[in-house]
Amino acid sequence: MSSGPDYQVEISGIQGHSGALGGGAAKAAGVTGGAGRPWIAVTYECCSVYSRVYRNRDGTAYEGKCPKCGKTVKAAIGPGGTATRFFRAE
């Protein structure tokens, strides 16, 4: 687990409102809603559905899958990035 803030994530293969985030780092605040694991919001373009993507138990990444087709997405936690909390998986 990184020693930096837990709201910084590196996301490859996901687009935010500012364009593709490729191999660079992306910062997204992990929203907890009071209690529980932090999450980011992802819209899956494959099935036009929205889902929360939760931080894994190791605290190394946000991991989830499309609720309709099962396409997986993984956002590694890392330094730098953007303040975007909502992403699109294509």
N, CA, C and O atoms as a GROMACS GRO file, in nm:
protein
  360
    1MET      N    1   0.084  -0.118   0.000
    1MET     CA    2   0.000   0.000   0.000
    1MET      C    3   0.088   0.124   0.000
    1MET      O    4   0.191   0.127   0.068
    2SER      N    5   0.049   0.224  -0.075
    2SER     CA    6   0.126   0.346  -0.085
    2SER      C    7   0.116   0.427   0.043
    2SER      O    8   0.018   0.416   0.117
    3SER      N    9   0.218   0.510   0.070
    3SER     CA   10   0.216   0.592   0.191
    3SER      C   11   0.143   0.723   0.170
    3SER      O   12   0.124   0.798   0.265
    4GLY      N   13   0.102   0.753   0.047
    4GLY     CA   14   0.032   0.878   0.016
    4GLY      C   15  -0.116   0.869   0.051
    4GLY      O   16  -0.161   0.768   0.104
    5PRO      N   17  -0.190   0.975   0.021
    5PRO     CA   18  -0.334   0.976   0.049
    5PRO      C   19  -0.406   0.864  -0.026
    5PRO      O   20  -0.368   0.829  -0.137
    6ASP      N   21  -0.512   0.809   0.037
    6ASP     CA   22  -0.584   0.697  -0.025
    6ASP      C   23  -0.678   0.740  -0.136
    6ASP      O   24  -0.740   0.655  -0.199
    7TYR      N   25  -0.690   0.870  -0.162
    7TYR     CA   26  -0.779   0.916  -0.267
    7TYR      C   27  -0.709   0.935  -0.401
    7TYR      O   28  -0.771   0.983  -0.496
    8GLN      N   29  -0.582   0.900  -0.411
    8GLN     CA   30  -0.510   0.912  -0.537
    8GLN      C   31  -0.505   0.776  -0.604
    8GLN      O   32  -0.460   0.678  -0.544
    9VAL      N   33  -0.552   0.770  -0.728
    9VAL     CA   34  -0.554   0.644  -0.800
    9VAL      C   35  -0.495   0.660  -0.939
    9VAL      O   36  -0.503   0.768  -0.998
   10GLU      N   37  -0.435   0.553  -0.990
   10GLU     CA   38  -0.386   0.551  -1.127
   10GLU      C   39  -0.484   0.465  -1.206
   10GLU      O   40  -0.508   0.350  -1.171
   11ILE      N   41  -0.539   0.521  -1.312
   11ILE     CA   42  -0.641   0.451  -1.388
   11ILE      C   43  -0.601   0.441  -1.533
   11ILE      O   44  -0.579   0.543  -1.600
   12SER      N   45  -0.591   0.319  -1.583
   12SER     CA   46  -0.564   0.302  -1.725
   12SER      C   47  -0.687   0.237  -1.788
   12SER      O   48  -0.747   0.147  -1.729
   13GLY      N   49  -0.723   0.282  -1.907
   13GLY     CA   50  -0.839   0.226  -1.977
   13GLY      C   51  -0.970   0.290  -1.938
   13GLY      O   52  -1.075   0.245  -1.983
   14ILE      N   53  -0.966   0.395  -1.857
   14ILE     CA   54  -1.088   0.465  -1.816
   14ILE      C   55  -1.075   0.610  -1.859
   14ILE      O   56  -0.966   0.667  -1.852
   15GLN      N   57  -1.186   0.670  -1.903
   15GLN     CA   58  -1.185   0.810  -1.940
   15GLN      C   59  -1.267   0.891  -1.842
   15GLN      O   60  -1.377   0.853  -1.803
   16GLY      N   61  -1.211   1.004  -1.801
   16GLY     CA   62  -1.284   1.101  -1.720
   16GLY      C   63  -1.333   1.211  -1.811
   16GLY      O   64  -1.321   1.199  -1.933
   17HIS      N   65  -1.386   1.317  -1.757
   17HIS     CA   66  -1.436   1.426  -1.841
   17HIS      C   67  -1.325   1.499  -1.913
   17HIS      O   68  -1.352   1.572  -2.008
   18SER      N   69  -1.199   1.482  -1.868
   18SER     CA   70  -1.088   1.552  -1.932
   18SER      C   71  -1.014   1.467  -2.033
   18SER      O   72  -0.906   1.505  -2.079
   19GLY      N   73  -1.070   1.350  -2.070
   19GLY     CA   74  -1.009   1.268  -2.173
   19GLY      C   75  -0.945   1.142  -2.117
   19GLY      O   76  -0.960   1.111  -1.999
   20ALA      N   77  -0.874   1.070  -2.204
   20ALA     CA   78  -0.813   0.943  -2.164
   20ALA      C   79  -0.706   0.966  -2.059
   20ALA      O   80  -0.633   1.066  -2.062
   21LEU      N   81  -0.696   0.873  -1.966
   21LEU     CA   82  -0.599   0.883  -1.859
   21LEU      C   83  -0.486   0.783  -1.877
   21LEU      O   84  -0.400   0.772  -1.789
   22GLY      N   85  -0.484   0.710  -1.987
   22GLY     CA   86  -0.377   0.619  -2.027
   22GLY      C   87  -0.291   0.565  -1.916
   22GLY      O   88  -0.344   0.521  -1.814
   23GLY      N   89  -0.158   0.566  -1.934
   23GLY     CA   90  -0.066   0.512  -1.835
   23GLY      C   91  -0.033   0.610  -1.725
   23GLY      O   92   0.036   0.572  -1.630
   24GLY      N   93  -0.078   0.735  -1.734
   24GLY     CA   94  -0.052   0.836  -1.632
   24GLY      C   95  -0.132   0.809  -1.507
   24GLY      O   96  -0.207   0.711  -1.500
   25ALA      N   97  -0.118   0.895  -1.410
   25ALA     CA   98  -0.190   0.878  -1.284
   25ALA      C   99  -0.315   0.962  -1.284
   25ALA      O  100  -0.321   1.067  -1.349
   26ALA      N  101  -0.414   0.917  -1.213
   26ALA     CA  102  -0.538   0.992  -1.199
   26ALA      C  103  -0.576   0.996  -1.054
   26ALA      O  104  -0.570   0.895  -0.984
   27LYS      N  105  -0.616   1.112  -1.006
   27LYS     CA  106  -0.655   1.126  -0.867
   27LYS      C  107  -0.806   1.133  -0.863
   27LYS      O  108  -0.867   1.214  -0.934
   28ALA      N  109  -0.867   1.051  -0.780
   28ALA     CA  110  -1.011   1.054  -0.762
   28ALA      C  111  -1.040   1.032  -0.616
   28ALA      O  112  -0.991   0.936  -0.557
   29ALA      N  113  -1.118   1.119  -0.558
   29ALA     CA  114  -1.148   1.105  -0.417
   29ALA      C  115  -1.231   0.980  -0.394
   29ALA      O  116  -1.334   0.960  -0.457
   30GLY      N  117  -1.185   0.897  -0.304
   30GLY     CA  118  -1.259   0.777  -0.268
   30GLY      C  119  -1.372   0.816  -0.175
   30GLY      O  120  -1.347   0.854  -0.060
   31VAL      N  121  -1.493   0.809  -0.222
   31VAL     CA  122  -1.609   0.850  -0.145
   31VAL      C  123  -1.654   0.733  -0.059
   31VAL      O  124  -1.664   0.621  -0.108
   32THR      N  125  -1.680   0.758   0.070
   32THR     CA  126  -1.721   0.649   0.158
   32THR      C  127  -1.867   0.660   0.199
   32THR      O  128  -1.924   0.560   0.242
   33GLY      N  129  -1.928   0.777   0.188
   33GLY     CA  130  -2.067   0.790   0.229
   33GLY      C  131  -2.084   0.771   0.380
   33GLY      O  132  -2.190   0.726   0.424
   34GLY      N  133  -1.982   0.803   0.458
   34GLY     CA  134  -1.990   0.791   0.602
   34GLY      C  135  -1.912   0.673   0.656
   34GLY      O  136  -1.824   0.690   0.740
   35ALA      N  137  -1.943   0.554   0.610
   35ALA     CA  138  -1.874   0.434   0.659
   35ALA      C  139  -1.854   0.337   0.544
   35ALA      O  140  -1.917   0.350   0.439
   36GLY      N  141  -1.767   0.240   0.563
   36GLY     CA  142  -1.744   0.140   0.460
   36GLY      C  143  -1.622   0.171   0.376
   36GLY      O  144  -1.547   0.264   0.405
   37ARG      N  145  -1.604   0.091   0.270
   37ARG     CA  146  -1.489   0.109   0.182
   37ARG      C  147  -1.509   0.226   0.087
   37ARG      O  148  -1.620   0.250   0.041
   38PRO      N  149  -1.401   0.300   0.057
   38PRO     CA  150  -1.409   0.408  -0.041
   38PRO      C  151  -1.441   0.352  -0.180
   38PRO      O  152  -1.411   0.236  -0.211
   39TRP      N  153  -1.504   0.436  -0.264
   39TRP     CA  154  -1.542   0.393  -0.399
   39TRP      C  155  -1.532   0.510  -0.495
   39TRP      O  156  -1.531   0.626  -0.455
   40ILE      N  157  -1.524   0.476  -0.625
   40ILE     CA  158  -1.533   0.574  -0.733
   40ILE      C  159  -1.651   0.533  -0.821
   40ILE      O  160  -1.693   0.417  -0.819
   41ALA      N  161  -1.703   0.626  -0.896
   41ALA     CA  162  -1.819   0.600  -0.982
   41ALA      C  163  -1.772   0.572  -1.124
   41ALA      O  164  -1.689   0.644  -1.179
   42VAL      N  165  -1.826   0.465  -1.185
   42VAL     CA  166  -1.789   0.427  -1.321
   42VAL      C  167  -1.915   0.400  -1.402
   42VAL      O  168  -2.005   0.328  -1.359
   43THR      N  169  -1.921   0.459  -1.522
   43THR     CA  170  -2.025   0.427  -1.618
   43THR      C  171  -1.962   0.333  -1.721
   43THR      O  172  -1.862   0.367  -1.784
   44TYR      N  173  -2.022   0.216  -1.737
   44TYR     CA  174  -1.972   0.118  -1.833
   44TYR      C  175  -2.041   0.144  -1.967
   44TYR      O  176  -2.161   0.121  -1.981
   45GLU      N  177  -1.963   0.191  -2.065
   45GLU     CA  178  -2.016   0.221  -2.197
   45GLU      C  179  -2.064   0.096  -2.269
   45GLU      O  180  -2.152   0.104  -2.355
   46CYS      N  181  -2.009  -0.020  -2.235
   46CYS     CA  182  -2.045  -0.145  -2.301
   46CYS      C  183  -2.194  -0.176  -2.286
   46CYS      O  184  -2.257  -0.228  -2.378
   47CYS      N  185  -2.252  -0.144  -2.170
   47CYS     CA  186  -2.393  -0.176  -2.143
   47CYS      C  187  -2.473  -0.055  -2.097
   47CYS      O  188  -2.589  -0.068  -2.058
   48SER      N  189  -2.412   0.064  -2.100
   48SER     CA  190  -2.478   0.188  -2.058
   48SER      C  191  -2.533   0.178  -1.916
   48SER      O  192  -2.648   0.214  -1.891
   49VAL      N  193  -2.450   0.130  -1.824
   49VAL     CA  194  -2.490   0.120  -1.684
   49VAL      C  195  -2.385   0.184  -1.594
   49VAL      O  196  -2.268   0.195  -1.631
   50TYR      N  197  -2.429   0.227  -1.477
   50TYR     CA  198  -2.344   0.290  -1.377
   50TYR      C  199  -2.323   0.192  -1.262
   50TYR      O  200  -2.412   0.114  -1.230
   51SER      N  201  -2.205   0.197  -1.201
   51SER     CA  202  -2.178   0.114  -1.084
   51SER      C  203  -2.070   0.180  -1.000
   51SER      O  204  -1.986   0.255  -1.051
   52ARG      N  205  -2.073   0.152  -0.872
   52ARG     CA  206  -1.964   0.194  -0.786
   52ARG      C  207  -1.852   0.092  -0.800
   52ARG      O  208  -1.877  -0.028  -0.815
   53VAL      N  209  -1.728   0.140  -0.793
   53VAL     CA  210  -1.611   0.053  -0.796
   53VAL      C  211  -1.539   0.075  -0.663
   53VAL      O  212  -1.493   0.185  -0.634
   54TYR      N  213  -1.530  -0.030  -0.584
   54TYR     CA  214  -1.477  -0.020  -0.448
   54TYR      C  215  -1.328  -0.049  -0.442
   54TYR      O  216  -1.274  -0.124  -0.524
   55ARG      N  217  -1.262   0.011  -0.343
   55ARG     CA  218  -1.121  -0.015  -0.317
   55ARG      C  219  -1.107  -0.158  -0.266
   55ARG      O  220  -1.188  -0.204  -0.185
   56ASN      N  221  -1.005  -0.229  -0.314
   56ASN     CA  222  -0.986  -0.369  -0.272
   56ASN      C  223  -0.937  -0.376  -0.128
   56ASN      O  224  -0.898  -0.274  -0.070
   57ARG      N  225  -0.938  -0.494  -0.070
   57ARG     CA  226  -0.902  -0.514   0.070
   57ARG      C  227  -0.756  -0.478   0.098
   57ARG      O  228  -0.724  -0.434   0.209
   58ASP      N  229  -0.668  -0.496   0.000
   58ASP     CA  230  -0.527  -0.461   0.018
   58ASP      C  231  -0.503  -0.311   0.012
   58ASP      O  232  -0.397  -0.263   0.054
   59GLY      N  233  -0.600  -0.235  -0.038
   59GLY     CA  234  -0.586  -0.091  -0.051
   59GLY      C  235  -0.494  -0.050  -0.165
   59GLY      O  236  -0.439   0.060  -0.163
   60THR      N  237  -0.475  -0.139  -0.264
   60THR     CA  238  -0.383  -0.111  -0.374
   60THR      C  239  -0.452  -0.063  -0.500
   60THR      O  240  -0.386  -0.007  -0.588
   61ALA      N  241  -0.585  -0.083  -0.511
   61ALA     CA  242  -0.657  -0.047  -0.633
   61ALA      C  243  -0.807  -0.044  -0.608
   61ALA      O  244  -0.857  -0.098  -0.509
   62TYR      N  245  -0.878   0.021  -0.700
   62TYR     CA  246  -1.023   0.013  -0.705
   62TYR      C  247  -1.055  -0.092  -0.810
   62TYR      O  248  -1.006  -0.083  -0.923
   63GLU      N  249  -1.137  -0.192  -0.776
   63GLU     CA  250  -1.167  -0.302  -0.867
   63GLU      C  251  -1.317  -0.325  -0.875
   63GLU      O  252  -1.386  -0.326  -0.773
   64GLY      N  253  -1.367  -0.345  -0.997
   64GLY     CA  254  -1.508  -0.372  -1.015
   64GLY      C  255  -1.535  -0.436  -1.150
   64GLY      O  256  -1.443  -0.461  -1.228
   65LYS      N  257  -1.663  -0.462  -1.176
   65LYS     CA  258  -1.702  -0.519  -1.305
   65LYS      C  259  -1.841  -0.469  -1.342
   65LYS      O  260  -1.921  -0.431  -1.257
   66CYS      N  261  -1.866  -0.470  -1.472
   66CYS     CA  262  -1.995  -0.428  -1.526
   66CYS      C  263  -2.103  -0.520  -1.469
   66CYS      O  264  -2.089  -0.642  -1.475
   67PRO      N  265  -2.210  -0.463  -1.413
   67PRO     CA  266  -2.315  -0.547  -1.355
   67PRO      C  267  -2.394  -0.627  -1.458
   67PRO      O  268  -2.463  -0.722  -1.422
   68LYS      N  269  -2.385  -0.591  -1.587
   68LYS     CA  270  -2.459  -0.665  -1.690
   68LYS      C  271  -2.373  -0.770  -1.760
   68LYS      O  272  -2.411  -0.887  -1.766
   69CYS      N  273  -2.256  -0.729  -1.814
   69CYS     CA  274  -2.176  -0.822  -1.894
   69CYS      C  275  -2.053  -0.877  -1.822
   69CYS      O  276  -1.991  -0.972  -1.869
   70GLY      N  277  -2.016  -0.818  -1.709
   70GLY     CA  278  -1.904  -0.868  -1.632
   70GLY      C  279  -1.768  -0.814  -1.672
   70GLY      O  280  -1.666  -0.859  -1.619
   71LYS      N  281  -1.762  -0.717  -1.765
   71LYS     CA  282  -1.634  -0.656  -1.804
   71LYS      C  283  -1.567  -0.598  -1.679
   71LYS      O  284  -1.631  -0.526  -1.603
   72THR      N  285  -1.439  -0.628  -1.659
   72THR     CA  286  -1.370  -0.585  -1.539
   72THR      C  287  -1.296  -0.453  -1.560
   72THR      O  288  -1.256  -0.420  -1.672
   73VAL      N  289  -1.278  -0.380  -1.451
   73VAL     CA  290  -1.203  -0.257  -1.451
   73VAL      C  291  -1.119  -0.254  -1.324
   73VAL      O  292  -1.166  -0.294  -1.217
   74LYS      N  293  -0.996  -0.205  -1.336
   74LYS     CA  294  -0.906  -0.195  -1.221
   74LYS      C  295  -0.837  -0.061  -1.227
   74LYS      O  296  -0.779  -0.025  -1.329
   75ALA      N  297  -0.843   0.014  -1.118
   75ALA     CA  298  -0.780   0.145  -1.108
   75ALA      C  299  -0.677   0.139  -0.995
   75ALA      O  300  -0.714   0.142  -0.878
   76ALA      N  301  -0.550   0.130  -1.030
   76ALA     CA  302  -0.443   0.120  -0.930
   76ALA      C  303  -0.429   0.251  -0.854
   76ALA      O  304  -0.439   0.358  -0.912
   77ILE      N  305  -0.405   0.243  -0.725
   77ILE     CA  306  -0.386   0.361  -0.642
   77ILE      C  307  -0.243   0.410  -0.661
   77ILE      O  308  -0.148   0.333  -0.648
   78GLY      N  309  -0.228   0.540  -0.692
   78GLY     CA  310  -0.096   0.597  -0.718
   78GLY      C  311  -0.098   0.748  -0.704
   78GLY      O  312  -0.203   0.807  -0.682
   79PRO      N  313   0.017   0.812  -0.718
   79PRO     CA  314   0.029   0.958  -0.702
   79PRO      C  315  -0.015   1.037  -0.826
   79PRO      O  316  -0.026   0.981  -0.936
   80GLY      N  317  -0.039   1.167  -0.808
   80GLY     CA  318  -0.070   1.258  -0.919
   80GLY      C  319  -0.212   1.248  -0.968
   80GLY      O  320  -0.293   1.176  -0.908
   81GLY      N  321  -0.246   1.319  -1.076
   81GLY     CA  322  -0.373   1.296  -1.143
   81GLY      C  323  -0.472   1.408  -1.150
   81GLY      O  324  -0.436   1.525  -1.162
   82THR      N  325  -0.600   1.372  -1.143
   82THR     CA  326  -0.712   1.462  -1.164
   82THR      C  327  -0.808   1.456  -1.046
   82THR      O  328  -0.805   1.360  -0.969
   83ALA      N  329  -0.892   1.556  -1.030
   83ALA     CA  330  -0.989   1.560  -0.921
   83ALA      C  331  -1.122   1.493  -0.959
   83ALA      O  332  -1.218   1.499  -0.883
   84THR      N  333  -1.128   1.431  -1.076
   84THR     CA  334  -1.249   1.366  -1.123
   84THR      C  335  -1.285   1.246  -1.036
   84THR      O  336  -1.199   1.167  -0.999
   85ARG      N  337  -1.416   1.234  -1.002
   85ARG     CA  338  -1.464   1.122  -0.924
   85ARG      C  339  -1.545   1.025  -1.008
   85ARG      O  340  -1.567   0.911  -0.968
   86PHE      N  341  -1.590   1.069  -1.125
   86PHE     CA  342  -1.673   0.988  -1.212
   86PHE      C  343  -1.598   0.956  -1.340
   86PHE      O  344  -1.536   1.044  -1.401
   87PHE      N  345  -1.604   0.830  -1.382
   87PHE     CA  346  -1.526   0.783  -1.496
   87PHE      C  347  -1.613   0.699  -1.589
   87PHE      O  348  -1.720   0.650  -1.551
   88ARG      N  349  -1.564   0.684  -1.712
   88ARG     CA  350  -1.631   0.597  -1.811
   88ARG      C  351  -1.535   0.488  -1.849
   88ARG      O  352  -1.419   0.514  -1.881
   89ALA      N  353  -1.582   0.364  -1.847
   89ALA     CA  354  -1.504   0.250  -1.895
   89ALA      C  355  -1.557   0.216  -2.034
   89ALA      O  356  -1.676   0.190  -2.050
   90GLU      N  357  -1.469   0.216  -2.132
   90GLU     CA  358  -1.512   0.188  -2.270
   90GLU      C  359  -1.486   0.046  -2.308
   90GLU      O  360  -1.516   0.005  -2.420
   0.00000   0.00000   0.00000
